[in-house]
Amino acid sequence: MPHVVIDFSAGLEASFDMDLLCKSVFDALILDVEINAPALKIRARPQPYFHIGTEPQTFAHATLYLLAGRADDTKARLSDIVLHAMDAVLPSVGSLSVDVRDMNKTAYAKRVKG
């Protein structure tokens, strides 16, 4: 925990390095005191079907999932960190956005080997 899921326009992976995107978001987030690097998980997935506005454009949208309890200013700061990391790797993508979601501590379950 936390998780970052980046959905993007299918085809962007032909022009942009999505591994670099994941690494850049990871590297930016671990500089923040709120983030536990060993528990941070980043993944990116193409979305083949989408429609945005009235003009054709590409997109990347990140959802940052955090266990509930963080202050709004912390969420805003982390959202800005993710957006800036995305913009550095995807400067010509038409729409970049980030959302932060609280995860219910009592409902979240995981298993980690090792």
C-alpha positions in Angstrom: 0.0 0.0 0.0 -0.4 2.5 -1.6 -1.3 1.5 -5.2 -1.2 3.7 -8.3 -3.1 2.5 -11.3 -2.4 4.5 -14.5 -4.9 4.0 -17.3 -3.8 5.4 -20.7 -5.0 5.6 -24.3 -4.1 2.3 -26.1 -1.3 3.1 -28.5 0.6 5.5 -26.3 3.0 2.6 -25.4 4.3 2.8 -29.0 5.4 6.4 -28.4 6.2 6.5 -24.7 8.1 4.2 -22.3 5.4 3.0 -19.9 8.1 1.3 -17.7 9.8 4.7 -17.4 6.4 6.2 -16.5 5.9 3.7 -13.7 9.5 4.2 -12.4 9.2 8.0 -12.6 5.9 8.0 -10.5 7.5 5.5 -8.1 10.7 7.6 -7.7 8.7 10.8 -7.2 6.4 9.4 -4.6 9.0 7.7 -2.4 10.5 11.1 -1.7 7.4 11.9 0.3 7.3 11.0 4.0 3.8 9.5 3.6 5.0 6.8 1.3 6.5 3.5 2.3 8.7 2.6 -0.7 8.7 -1.2 -0.1 4.8 -1.2 -0.1 4.3 1.1 -3.1 2.9 -0.6 -6.2 2.6 1.1 -9.6 1.0 -0.4 -12.7 -0.1 1.0 -16.0 -2.7 -0.5 -18.4 -3.9 0.5 -21.9 -7.5 1.4 -22.5 -8.5 0.5 -26.0 -12.0 2.1 -25.9 -12.5 5.7 -24.8 -14.1 8.9 -25.9 -12.9 12.3 -24.5 -14.7 15.6 -25.2 -15.4 16.7 -28.7 -11.9 16.6 -30.2 -9.8 13.4 -30.5 -7.1 13.3 -27.9 -5.0 11.0 -25.9 -5.1 10.6 -22.1 -3.4 9.1 -19.0 -5.3 9.0 -15.7 -3.7 7.9 -12.5 -5.7 6.7 -9.5 -3.8 6.7 -6.2 -5.3 4.3 -3.7 -4.4 5.1 0.0 -5.6 3.5 3.2 -8.2 5.9 4.7 -7.1 8.5 7.2 -4.8 10.9 5.4 -5.5 14.6 5.5 -6.8 16.4 2.4 -3.6 18.5 2.1 -1.6 15.3 2.0 -3.8 13.8 -0.7 -3.5 17.0 -2.7 0.3 17.0 -2.4 0.6 13.4 -3.5 -1.8 14.0 -6.4 0.5 16.9 -7.6 3.6 14.7 -7.3 2.0 12.0 -9.5 0.8 14.6 -12.0 4.2 16.2 -12.3 5.9 12.8 -12.8 3.4 11.9 -15.5 3.8 15.2 -17.3 7.6 14.8 -17.3 7.3 11.4 -19.2 4.1 12.2 -21.2 4.5 15.9 -22.2 2.5 15.7 -25.4 -0.4 13.6 -24.1 -3.6 15.6 -24.4 -5.1 15.0 -21.0 -3.4 14.0 -17.8 -5.3 13.6 -14.5 -4.9 12.2 -11.1 -7.5 11.1 -8.5 -6.9 10.0 -4.9 -9.1 7.3 -3.4 -9.4 6.2 0.2 -9.4 2.4 0.8 -11.4 1.0 3.7 -8.9 -0.2 6.3 -11.2 -3.0 7.6 -12.1 -4.2 4.1 -8.6 -4.2 2.5 -6.8 -7.5 2.5 -3.5 -8.7 1.2 -0.9 -11.4 1.3 2.8 -10.8 0.7 5.2 -13.7 0.5 8.7 -13.4 1.9 
